[in-house]
């Protein structure tokens, strides 16, 4: 029987989905499942056993969201999600966190998540950190990607700082060869950006010199999405390299 890459994603916003990596994962013939935290009743506790077992997941992708990782009072499932994350991360399996997802991994591992001095919303240049170990995930020297956050993570203990900019110092980190956490949104697509812009309540909460106006974002050319999408594809390849080799050997 053919083996498949089992990908599970944690979704915090209705309709957000996988972004740019969906088509690539389908090319890999991955089996994709999801936990939709946004659909859970807020007045009912979440049983950790309702989430997948660690053995059922080869790659975990944690998406963004409008809530804070610290807002467990209003979103009680956050506490359970972080408990499950600690269980999963301790297994050494691959995990990739995008914006809120990167914050959740960091926070689950004991790092603080707090307000960034400046809110950051729109396209911005990020630069890789020089002199990281040679076997770390490779980034371009600088790249233009979508930002959409008011909070940010501290780099978790034992992690390697991979990217930064002058607005938000901690843009990306790596733990071992199995965990990558992003503060920016490499997965953003034209349709995903439209979804973000339709969230008027969230947009009204952003202000400052690094917040781009709606009309600017609405005119984003399609070529602007390519660089971040490629970084995300490369990140997936980096995290699942060993698993893909294992699957190929099984199917021969």
Long-range contacts (C-beta under 8 A, 24 or more apart in sequence): 2-251, 3-247, 3-250, 3-251, 4-29, 4-30, 4-31, 4-247, 5-29, 5-30, 5-31, 5-58, 5-59, 5-240, 5-243, 5-244, 5-247, 6-30, 6-31, 6-33, 6-56, 6-57, 6-58, 6-59, 7-31, 7-32, 7-33, 7-57, 7-58, 7-59, 7-60, 7-61, 8-32, 8-33, 8-34, 8-35, 8-52, 8-56, 8-57, 8-59, 8-60, 8-61, 9-33, 9-34, 9-35, 9-60, 9-61, 9-62, 9-63, 10-34, 10-35, 10-37, 10-60, 10-61, 10-62, 10-63, 10-81, 10-101, 10-104, 11-35, 11-36, 11-37, 11-38, 11-63, 12-37, 12-38, 12-63, 12-64, 12-65, 12-66, 12-67, 12-100, 13-38, 13-63, 13-64, 13-65, 13-66, 13-195, 14-38, 14-39, 15-195, 16-63, 16-64, 16-192, 16-195, 17-192, 18-61, 18-63, 18-187, 19-63, 19-98, 19-185, 19-187, 19-188, 19-189, 19-192, 19-232, 20-186, 20-187, 20-188, 20-189, 20-225, 20-228, 20-229, 20-232, 20-233, 21-61, 21-187, 21-229, 21-232, 21-233, 21-236, 24-233, 24-236, 25-236, 28-244, 30-59, 37-65, 37-75, 37-77, 37-81, 38-65, 40-77, 42-74, 42-75, 42-76, 45-76, 45-80, 46-76, 46-77, 46-80, 46-81, 47-80, 48-80, 48-83, 48-84, 51-80, 51-81, 51-84, 54-87, 54-88, 54-91, 54-93, 57-88, 57-93, 58-93, 58-94, 58-240, 58-243, 59-93, 59-94, 59-95, 59-96, 59-236, 59-239, 59-240, 59-243, 60-88, 60-93, 60-94, 60-95, 60-96, 61-95, 61-96, 61-97, 61-98, 61-101, 62-95, 62-96, 62-97, 62-98, 62-100, 62-101, 62-102, 62-104, 62-105, 63-98, 63-99, 63-100, 63-101, 63-187, 64-98, 64-99, 64-100, 64-101, 64-148, 64-185, 65-99, 65-100, 66-199, 66-202, 67-100, 68-113, 68-151, 69-100, 69-103, 69-104, 69-107, 69-113, 69-151, 70-107, 70-113, 78-104, 82-107, 82-108, 89-175, 89-179, 92-176, 92-178, 93-178, 94-178, 94-179, 94-239, 94-240, 94-243, 95-178, 95-179, 95-180, 95-239, 96-179, 96-180, 96-181, 96-182, 96-235, 96-236, 96-239, 97-179, 97-180, 97-181, 97-182, 98-182, 98-185, 98-186, 98-187, 99-148, 99-149, 99-182, 99-183, 99-184, 99-185, 101-181, 101-182, 102-153, 102-172, 102-173, 102-181, 102-182, 102-183, 103-151, 103-152, 103-153, 103-181, 103-183, 105-156, 105-179, 105-181, 106-153, 106-154, 106-155, 106-156, 106-159, 106-173, 106-181, 107-153, 109-156, 109-157, 109-175, 110-156, 110-157, 111-153, 111-154, 111-155, 111-156, 111-157, 112-153, 112-154, 113-151, 113-152, 113-153, 113-154, 114-151, 114-152, 114-154, 115-150, 115-151, 116-149, 116-150, 116-151, 116-152, 116-167, 116-168, 118-167, 118-168, 118-208, 118-209, 118-210, 119-149, 119-150, 119-206, 119-207, 119-208, 119-210, 119-211, 120-147, 120-148, 120-149, 120-150, 120-167, 120-168, 120-210, 120-211, 121-147, 121-148, 121-149, 121-206, 121-210, 121-211, 121-212, 122-146, 122-147, 122-210, 122-211, 122-212, 122-216, 122-217, 123-147, 123-212, 123-217, 123-220, 123-224, 124-165, 124-167, 124-184, 124-210, 125-165, 126-163, 126-164, 126-165, 126-171, 126-172, 126-184, 127-163, 127-164, 127-165, 128-162, 128-163, 129-161, 129-162, 129-163, 129-164, 132-160, 132-161, 132-162, 133-160, 135-177, 136-160, 136-162, 136-174, 137-162, 137-174, 137-180, 137-234, 137-235, 137-238, 138-234, 139-163, 139-172, 139-231, 140-227, 140-231, 143-227, 143-228, 143-231, 144-224, 144-227, 144-228, 145-184, 145-185, 145-186, 145-188, 145-227, 145-228, 145-231, 146-184, 146-185, 146-186, 146-188, 146-193, 146-228, 147-183, 147-184, 147-185, 147-210, 148-185, 148-196, 149-183, 150-205, 150-206, 152-183, 153-181, 153-183, 156-181, 167-210, 177-238, 177-239, 178-239, 180-235, 180-238, 180-239, 184-228, 185-228, 186-228, 186-229, 186-231, 186-232, 186-235, 187-228, 187-229, 187-232, 188-225, 188-228, 188-229, 189-225, 189-229, 190-220, 190-222, 190-225, 193-217, 193-220
